[in-house]
Amino acid sequence: MSEPTLRSGLRRRLVGVALLAGLAGASAAVVASVSFQRRTVKTVVRRSWEMSGRARFLEACEANPEGFSLFDPDGVDFHAYDAEGRSSFADAPAMPEPLLAEARSGEPIPLELLDGDPFGGRALLRGALEPESPCAYALMRWKRRPEMREHAIWAGATTLISTLIVTALLALFLLVRPVRARVARLRRAARSVGRDSYAPGDLEADDELGDVTRAVDQAHHRVLSDQATILAQREELERFVADVAHDLRTPITSLQLALETLADAELDEDARASLRSATNDAVYLASLTTNLRLATRLGEGWNLLDGDPRVDLAEVVARVEGRERVFARRQGIELVASVPDEPVHVCAEPTWTEQMITNLVQNAIAYGEHGGHVAVVLRRIADGFSLVVEDDGPGVAPDELPRLGDRTFRSDAARARDPKGSGLGLAIVREGAERFGWAVAYARREPRGLQVTVKGARREAKGHASEPPPEASGHDT
């Protein structure tokens, strides 16, 4: 996943505001530059006038006041005026009244920058100290140079662009990057609410992001509190279900024995049908309570392989076949089992293993048809075993085979045949196989029926486990 970033809209707004601020700053910089340029020109004019310009002006003007006019090759000219702003030279330009008013008010060097051609500016300089002298003032004018105009334009443009670039960079590093980092931390915190990886953002920040961060932190603590409450309620419910399942085992077993005893009595056909249905219900309830008890114990953290348990599958299959034969006979189904003469030891929890095989056998009997057959075949193969439970009942649709073993899943045919059941029996088989390292496969038999194959490794001696055998196709009995 890529690193969280600011949305483009927010990023554009932040940078846009920063650029507007930079533009305002650049405009202020241009105004300041013009003001600085004006002060600079004044300083240069004043110094050059005081150092040599005034003396040269007075010497030339006093020598010929009626014809005085001084033109510099660099584009600067001087004209002499008396204290009233009149010039003795007929071709002299008119005295600029604003400059004369500033001079009379005490301004050292009244100066004006011009935009029109051919002159770029003019300044009024103090000449003779005597008010009646025709050389009391000197009007200095300088022509605008193209290179100076270009220089001014480039200087202004450079100032503007530089200011915008600096402002954008400052906005990026001082505004966008910190906000982006805080938003990224806030997003990571929001995505990990209720998890161990949760890490809060800046909880002490006194701004809008700080308010959101504190709200996310409060939500995290509420989720943890609710999670703890739910887990406690779940554990209490699981303990309750386990206790109820344990308490129901004895009365259900007694009820099943009583029903099987009554089944041998002389009864009419309707009574036998009712008794057979009641027996089926008792068998179902007995298996359901056992499955519930095992499932709740697993939810409590029961490790099925704790203590390196071992069990002989041959003994378990024989025991299940003997116990379920009566149930199969009441259903009108023939149950047969085949086990090897040698033990088939495996690493598995005995109670869970027996319930797995019981669930497979009961499932085949319960969904079989009167006059049908159920076969249980256990074989030793290579270093492992193969346990096959197959029947000639209606079977399961091909598209439903992969879902067998999922909790709460039952095939459509099973639901139509018997509405009872929750799919917990095959889920117990699947869970046990995963814990023991076994493989479970479901396949259709032709022309009808279901075949369940369980394969895994044998354990002939404590502390030595054989490798799981390669997959092999199931076989018919």
C-alpha positions as CSV (number, residue, x, y, z in Angstrom):
1,M,0.0,0.0,0.0
2,S,1.3,3.4,-0.9
3,E,2.1,6.1,1.7
4,P,-1.1,8.1,2.4
5,T,-0.9,11.6,0.9
6,L,-3.1,14.7,0.9
7,R,-6.0,14.7,-1.6
8,S,-5.1,16.8,-4.7
9,G,-7.9,19.3,-4.0
10,L,-6.7,20.1,-0.5
11,R,-3.1,20.2,-1.7
12,R,-4.0,22.6,-4.5
13,R,-5.9,24.9,-2.1
14,L,-3.0,25.0,0.4
15,V,-0.4,25.7,-2.4
16,G,-2.9,28.2,-4.0
17,V,-3.3,30.2,-0.8
18,A,0.5,30.1,-0.3
19,L,1.0,31.4,-3.8
20,L,-1.5,34.2,-3.3
21,A,0.3,35.2,-0.2
22,G,3.6,35.1,-2.2
23,L,2.0,37.2,-4.9
24,A,1.0,39.8,-2.3
25,G,4.5,39.6,-0.8
26,A,6.1,40.0,-4.3
27,S,3.9,43.1,-5.0
28,A,5.1,44.5,-1.7
29,A,8.6,43.7,-2.7
30,V,8.2,45.5,-6.0
31,V,6.8,48.6,-4.3
32,A,9.7,48.4,-1.8
33,S,12.1,48.0,-4.7
34,V,10.7,51.2,-6.4
35,S,11.0,53.1,-3.1
36,F,14.5,51.8,-2.6
37,Q,15.4,52.8,-6.2
38,R,14.1,56.3,-5.5
39,R,16.2,56.6,-2.3
40,T,19.2,55.2,-4.1
41,V,18.9,57.8,-6.9
42,K,18.6,60.5,-4.4
43,T,21.7,59.3,-2.5
44,V,23.7,59.1,-5.7
45,V,22.6,62.5,-6.9
46,R,23.2,64.1,-3.6
47,R,26.7,62.7,-3.2
48,S,27.8,63.6,-6.7
49,W,26.3,67.1,-6.4
50,E,28.0,67.7,-3.1
51,M,31.4,66.3,-4.2
52,S,31.8,68.2,-7.5
53,G,28.6,68.9,-9.3
54,R,27.6,72.0,-7.3
55,A,30.9,73.7,-7.7
56,R,31.0,73.1,-11.5
57,F,27.4,74.3,-11.8
58,L,28.0,77.5,-9.9
59,E,31.1,78.3,-11.8
60,A,29.5,77.9,-15.2
61,C,26.2,79.5,-14.3
62,E,27.6,82.6,-12.6
63,A,29.9,83.2,-15.6
64,N,27.0,83.3,-18.0
65,P,23.6,83.2,-16.3
66,E,21.6,84.3,-19.4
67,G,23.0,81.6,-21.6
68,F,23.7,78.9,-19.1
69,S,22.7,75.3,-20.1
70,L,24.8,72.3,-19.4
71,F,24.4,69.1,-21.4
72,D,26.2,65.9,-20.4
73,P,27.1,63.2,-23.0
74,D,25.6,60.5,-20.8
75,G,22.1,62.1,-21.3
76,V,22.1,64.5,-18.3
77,D,21.3,68.2,-18.5
78,F,21.3,71.1,-16.0
79,H,19.3,74.4,-16.1
80,A,19.6,77.3,-13.7
81,Y,16.7,79.1,-11.9
82,D,16.3,81.8,-9.4
83,A,14.5,81.5,-6.0
84,E,11.2,82.1,-7.8
85,G,11.7,79.4,-10.3
86,R,12.5,81.7,-13.3
87,S,15.4,80.9,-15.7
88,S,17.5,83.5,-17.6
89,F,17.9,81.0,-20.4
90,A,15.1,81.3,-22.9
91,D,15.1,77.6,-23.9
92,A,15.1,76.3,-20.3
93,P,12.1,74.0,-19.5
94,A,9.5,75.3,-17.1
95,M,10.2,74.8,-13.4
96,P,8.1,71.8,-12.1
97,E,6.0,73.4,-9.4
98,P,5.8,70.2,-7.2
99,L,9.6,70.1,-7.0
100,L,9.8,73.8,-6.2
101,A,7.2,73.5,-3.5
102,E,9.1,70.5,-2.0
103,A,12.3,72.5,-2.1
104,R,10.7,75.5,-0.3
105,S,9.3,73.1,2.4
106,G,12.8,72.0,3.2
107,E,13.1,68.8,1.2
108,P,16.9,68.4,0.6
109,I,16.5,67.0,-2.9
110,P,13.0,66.9,-4.4
111,L,13.1,64.1,-7.0
112,E,10.5,62.7,-9.5
113,L,10.8,59.5,-11.5
114,L,9.1,59.9,-14.9
115,D,7.4,57.3,-17.1
116,G,7.3,59.3,-20.3
117,D,10.0,59.8,-22.9
118,P,12.6,61.0,-23.4
119,F,13.5,61.7,-19.7
120,G,13.4,59.1,-16.9
121,G,13.5,61.5,-14.1
122,R,14.4,64.9,-12.7
123,A,15.7,66.4,-9.5
124,L,15.8,70.0,-8.1
125,L,19.2,70.8,-6.5
126,R,20.2,73.8,-4.3
127,G,22.8,76.0,-6.0
128,A,23.7,79.5,-4.8
129,L,22.8,80.4,-1.2
130,E,21.7,83.9,-2.1
131,P,18.0,84.0,-2.8
132,E,18.4,86.8,-5.5
133,S,21.0,84.8,-7.4
134,P,19.9,83.5,-10.9
135,C,21.7,80.3,-10.0
136,A,19.7,79.5,-6.8
137,Y,18.4,76.2,-8.2
138,A,19.7,73.6,-10.7
139,L,17.1,71.4,-12.4
140,M,18.8,68.2,-13.3
141,R,17.2,65.9,-15.8
142,W,18.4,62.5,-17.1
143,K,17.3,60.5,-20.1
144,R,15.9,57.0,-19.9
145,R,18.2,54.4,-21.2
146,P,16.7,51.3,-22.9
147,E,19.1,49.0,-21.0
148,M,18.0,50.5,-17.7
149,R,14.4,49.9,-18.6
150,E,15.1,46.3,-19.5
151,H,17.1,45.9,-16.4
152,A,14.2,47.3,-14.3
153,I,11.8,44.9,-16.0
154,W,14.0,42.0,-15.5
155,A,14.7,43.0,-11.9
156,G,11.0,43.3,-11.2
157,A,10.2,40.0,-12.9
158,T,13.0,38.2,-11.1
159,T,11.9,39.6,-7.8
160,L,8.3,38.4,-8.5
161,I,9.3,34.9,-9.7
162,S,11.8,34.5,-6.9
163,T,9.3,35.5,-4.3
164,L,6.7,33.1,-5.6
165,I,9.2,30.2,-5.8
166,V,10.5,30.9,-2.3
167,T,6.9,31.2,-1.0
168,A,5.9,27.9,-2.7
169,L,8.9,26.1,-1.2
170,L,8.2,27.6,2.2
171,A,4.6,26.6,1.9
172,L,5.6,23.1,0.9
173,F,8.1,22.5,3.7
174,L,6.4,24.6,6.5
175,L,2.7,24.0,5.7
176,V,2.0,21.1,3.2
177,R,4.6,18.6,4.5
178,P,3.7,19.0,8.2
179,V,0.0,18.8,7.5
180,R,0.5,15.8,5.2
181,A,2.6,14.0,7.9
182,R,-0.1,14.6,10.5
183,V,-2.9,13.5,8.1
184,A,-0.9,10.3,7.3
185,R,-0.5,9.5,11.0
186,L,-4.2,10.2,11.6
187,R,-5.1,7.9,8.7
188,R,-2.9,5.1,10.0
189,A,-4.4,5.5,13.5
190,A,-7.9,5.5,12.0
191,R,-7.2,2.3,10.1
192,S,-5.7,0.5,13.1
193,V,-8.5,1.4,15.6
194,G,-9.1,-1.5,17.9
195,R,-5.8,-3.3,16.9
196,D,-2.6,-3.9,18.7
197,S,-0.7,-1.8,16.0
198,Y,-2.7,1.3,16.9
199,A,-0.6,4.4,17.4
200,P,-2.2,7.7,18.1
201,G,-1.3,10.9,16.4
202,D,-0.5,14.3,18.0
203,L,-3.0,14.3,20.9
204,E,-1.7,17.6,22.3
205,A,-2.2,19.7,19.1
206,D,-4.5,22.6,19.7
207,D,-6.2,22.7,16.3
208,E,-8.8,21.0,14.1
209,L,-6.5,18.0,13.3
210,G,-5.8,17.7,17.0
211,D,-9.6,17.5,17.7
212,V,-10.0,14.8,15.1
213,T,-7.0,12.9,16.4
214,R,-8.4,12.9,20.0
215,A,-11.8,11.7,18.6
216,V,-10.1,8.8,16.9
217,D,-8.2,8.0,20.1
218,Q,-11.5,7.9,22.0
219,A,-13.1,5.7,19.4
220,H,-10.1,3.3,19.7
221,H,-10.6,3.0,23.5
222,R,-14.3,2.5,23.0
223,V,-13.7,-0.3,20.5
224,L,-11.3,-2.0,22.9
225,S,-13.8,-1.7,25.7
226,D,-16.6,-3.1,23.5
227,Q,-14.3,-5.8,22.3
228,A,-13.4,-6.9,25.8
229,T,-17.1,-7.0,26.7
230,I,-18.1,-9.1,23.7
231,L,-15.2,-11.5,24.3
232,A,-16.3,-11.9,27.9
233,Q,-19.9,-12.5,26.8
234,R,-18.7,-15.0,24.2
235,E,-16.6,-16.9,26.6
236,E,-19.5,-17.0,29.1
237,L,-21.8,-18.3,26.4
238,E,-19.3,-20.9,25.2
239,R,-19.0,-22.2,28.8
240,F,-22.7,-22.3,29.2
241,V,-23.1,-24.2,25.9
242,A,-20.4,-26.7,27.0
243,D,-22.0,-27.2,30.4
244,V,-25.4,-27.7,28.8
245,A,-24.0,-30.1,26.2
246,H,-22.2,-32.1,29.0
247,D,-25.4,-32.3,31.1
248,L,-27.5,-33.5,28.2
249,R,-25.3,-36.4,27.3
250,T,-26.5,-38.7,30.1
251,P,-30.3,-38.3,29.8
252,I,-30.1,-38.4,25.9
253,T,-28.1,-41.6,26.1
254,S,-30.6,-43.1,28.5
255,L,-33.4,-42.1,26.3
256,Q,-31.7,-43.6,23.3
257,L,-31.3,-47.0,25.1
258,A,-34.9,-46.9,26.2
259,L,-36.1,-46.3,22.7
260,E,-34.0,-49.1,21.3
261,T,-35.3,-51.5,23.9
262,L,-38.9,-50.6,23.0
263,A,-38.1,-51.1,19.4
264,D,-37.8,-54.9,20.0
265,A,-41.4,-55.0,21.5
266,E,-44.4,-56.1,19.5
267,L,-45.8,-52.9,18.0
268,D,-48.0,-52.0,15.1
269,E,-46.5,-50.4,12.0
270,D,-47.5,-46.8,13.0
271,A,-46.0,-47.2,16.5
272,R,-42.8,-48.6,15.0
273,A,-42.6,-45.6,12.6
274,S,-43.0,-43.2,15.5
275,L,-40.5,-45.1,17.6
276,R,-38.0,-45.1,14.7
277,S,-38.4,-41.4,14.3
278,A,-37.9,-40.8,18.0
279,T,-34.8,-43.0,17.9
280,N,-33.4,-41.0,15.1
281,D,-34.0,-37.8,17.0
282,A,-32.3,-39.2,20.1
283,V,-29.3,-40.2,18.0
284,Y,-29.1,-36.8,16.4
285,L,-29.3,-35.0,19.8
286,A,-26.6,-37.2,21.2
287,S,-24.3,-36.5,18.3
288,L,-25.2,-32.8,18.4
289,T,-24.4,-32.4,22.1
290,T,-21.0,-34.1,21.6
291,N,-20.2,-31.9,18.6
292,L,-21.2,-28.7,20.5
293,R,-19.1,-29.7,23.5
294,L,-16.0,-30.4,21.3
295,A,-16.5,-27.1,19.4
296,T,-16.8,-25.0,22.5
297,R,-13.7,-26.6,24.0
298,L,-11.8,-25.8,20.8
299,G,-13.0,-22.2,21.1
300,E,-11.5,-22.1,24.6
301,G,-8.1,-22.8,23.2
302,W,-8.0,-26.6,23.4
303,N,-4.9,-28.0,21.7
304,L,-5.9,-31.3,20.1
305,L,-2.2,-32.4,19.9
306,D,-1.2,-31.4,23.4
307,G,0.8,-34.2,25.1
308,D,1.5,-36.0,21.8
309,P,-1.7,-38.2,21.9
310,R,-2.0,-41.5,20.0
311,V,-5.0,-43.5,18.9
312,D,-5.5,-46.8,17.1
313,L,-7.9,-46.1,14.2
314,A,-8.7,-49.8,13.8
315,E,-10.1,-49.9,17.3
316,V,-12.0,-46.6,16.8
317,V,-13.6,-47.8,13.6
318,A,-14.6,-51.2,15.1
319,R,-16.1,-49.4,18.1
320,V,-18.1,-46.9,16.0
321,E,-19.3,-49.7,13.7
322,G,-20.6,-51.7,16.7
323,R,-22.3,-48.7,18.2
324,E,-24.0,-47.4,15.0
325,R,-25.1,-50.9,13.7
326,V,-28.3,-50.7,15.7
327,F,-29.1,-47.2,14.4
328,A,-28.4,-48.4,10.8
329,R,-30.6,-51.5,11.2
330,R,-33.5,-49.3,12.5
331,Q,-33.1,-47.2,9.3
332,G,-33.2,-50.3,7.1
333,I,-29.5,-49.8,6.1
334,E,-26.8,-52.3,6.1
335,L,-23.6,-51.1,7.8
336,V,-20.3,-53.0,7.2
337,A,-16.8,-52.2,8.3
338,S,-13.4,-53.5,7.2
339,V,-10.2,-52.9,9.3
340,P,-6.7,-54.3,9.0
341,D,-5.4,-57.0,11.4
342,E,-2.6,-54.7,12.5
343,P,-3.1,-51.5,14.5
344,V,-3.2,-48.2,12.7
345,H,-1.7,-45.8,15.2
346,V,-2.0,-42.1,14.4
347,C,-1.2,-38.8,16.3
348,A,-4.6,-37.6,17.2
349,E,-6.9,-36.8,20.1
350,P,-9.0,-39.9,20.9
351,T,-12.3,-38.3,21.7
352,W,-12.2,-35.9,18.7
353,T,-11.1,-38.7,16.4
354,E,-13.9,-41.0,17.4
355,Q,-16.5,-38.2,17.0
356,M,-15.1,-37.5,13.5
357,I,-15.7,-41.1,12.4
358,T,-19.0,-41.2,14.1
359,N,-20.1,-38.1,12.3
360,L,-19.1,-39.5,8.9
361,V,-20.9,-42.8,9.6
362,Q,-24.1,-41.2,11.0
363,N,-24.2,-38.8,8.1
364,A,-24.1,-41.6,5.6
365,I,-26.8,-43.5,7.6
366,A,-29.1,-40.5,8.2
367,Y,-29.2,-39.5,4.5
368,G,-29.3,-43.0,3.1
369,E,-32.4,-44.8,1.9
370,H,-34.2,-47.9,3.2
371,G,-32.5,-50.9,1.8
372,G,-29.2,-49.0,1.2
373,H,-25.7,-49.8,2.3
374,V,-22.9,-47.9,4.2
375,A,-19.3,-49.2,4.1
376,V,-16.4,-48.1,6.3
377,V,-12.9,-49.3,5.0
378,L,-9.7,-48.6,6.8
379,R,-6.4,-49.5,5.1
380,R,-2.7,-49.1,5.7
381,I,-1.0,-47.4,2.7
382,A,2.7,-46.8,2.6
383,D,3.5,-44.9,5.8
384,G,0.0,-43.6,6.2
385,F,-3.6,-44.7,6.3
386,S,-6.8,-44.4,4.1
387,L,-10.2,-44.3,5.7
388,V,-13.1,-44.4,3.3
389,V,-16.8,-44.0,4.2
390,E,-19.2,-44.4,1.3
391,D,-22.9,-44.9,0.8
392,D,-25.4,-45.5,-2.0
393,G,-27.7,-42.7,-1.0
394,P,-28.8,-39.7,-3.1
395,G,-25.4,-38.1,-2.8
396,V,-24.5,-34.4,-3.2
397,A,-24.5,-32.1,-6.2
398,P,-21.0,-31.5,-7.7
399,D,-21.1,-27.8,-7.1
400,E,-21.8,-28.4,-3.4
401,L,-19.0,-30.8,-2.7
402,P,-16.3,-28.0,-2.1
403,R,-18.6,-26.5,0.6
404,L,-19.0,-29.7,2.6
405,G,-17.3,-29.1,6.0
406,D,-18.2,-25.4,6.2
407,R,-20.1,-24.6,9.3
408,T,-23.8,-24.0,8.9
409,F,-23.7,-25.4,5.3
410,R,-26.0,-28.2,4.3
411,S,-26.8,-29.3,0.8
412,D,-30.2,-28.7,-0.7
413,A,-30.9,-32.5,-0.9
414,A,-30.1,-32.8,2.8
415,R,-32.4,-29.9,3.8
416,A,-35.2,-31.3,1.6
417,R,-34.8,-34.8,3.2
418,D,-34.5,-33.7,6.8
419,P,-34.8,-30.1,8.0
420,K,-32.8,-30.8,11.2
421,G,-29.0,-30.3,11.3
422,S,-26.6,-27.4,11.2
423,G,-23.7,-28.8,9.3
424,L,-21.6,-29.0,12.5
425,G,-20.8,-32.7,12.1
426,L,-18.8,-32.3,8.9
427,A,-17.3,-29.1,10.3
428,I,-15.9,-31.2,13.2
429,V,-14.4,-33.6,10.7
430,R,-12.8,-30.7,8.7
431,E,-11.4,-29.0,11.9
432,G,-10.0,-32.2,13.2
433,A,-8.3,-33.1,9.9
434,E,-6.7,-29.7,9.7
435,R,-5.4,-30.0,13.3
436,F,-4.1,-33.5,12.8
437,G,-2.5,-32.8,9.4
438,W,-4.9,-35.1,7.5
439,A,-6.6,-34.6,4.1
440,V,-10.4,-35.0,3.6
441,A,-11.9,-35.4,0.2
442,Y,-15.6,-35.7,-0.9
443,A,-16.6,-37.3,-4.2
444,R,-19.7,-38.5,-5.9
445,R,-20.1,-42.3,-6.5
446,E,-21.6,-43.5,-9.7
447,P,-24.4,-44.1,-10.3
448,R,-25.3,-42.6,-6.9
449,G,-23.9,-42.1,-3.5
450,L,-21.2,-40.1,-1.6
451,Q,-17.6,-41.2,-0.9
452,V,-15.6,-39.5,1.9
453,T,-11.8,-40.2,2.0
454,V,-9.6,-39.3,4.9
455,K,-5.8,-39.8,4.5
456,G,-2.9,-39.0,6.9
457,A,0.3,-40.3,8.4
458,R,0.7,-43.1,10.8
459,R,2.7,-42.9,14.0
460,E,4.1,-46.3,14.9
461,A,6.2,-45.2,17.8
462,K,6.0,-42.3,20.2
463,G,8.1,-39.4,19.0
464,H,8.4,-40.6,15.4
465,A,5.9,-39.5,12.8
466,S,5.8,-40.7,9.2
467,E,5.4,-38.4,6.3
468,P,1.9,-38.0,4.8
469,P,1.4,-40.3,1.8
470,P,0.8,-39.0,-1.6
471,E,-2.8,-38.5,-2.7
472,A,-4.5,-41.6,-4.1
473,S,-8.0,-42.0,-5.4
474,G,-10.7,-43.5,-3.1
475,H,-11.8,-47.1,-3.7
476,D,-15.1,-48.9,-3.5
477,T,-15.8,-51.8,-1.2
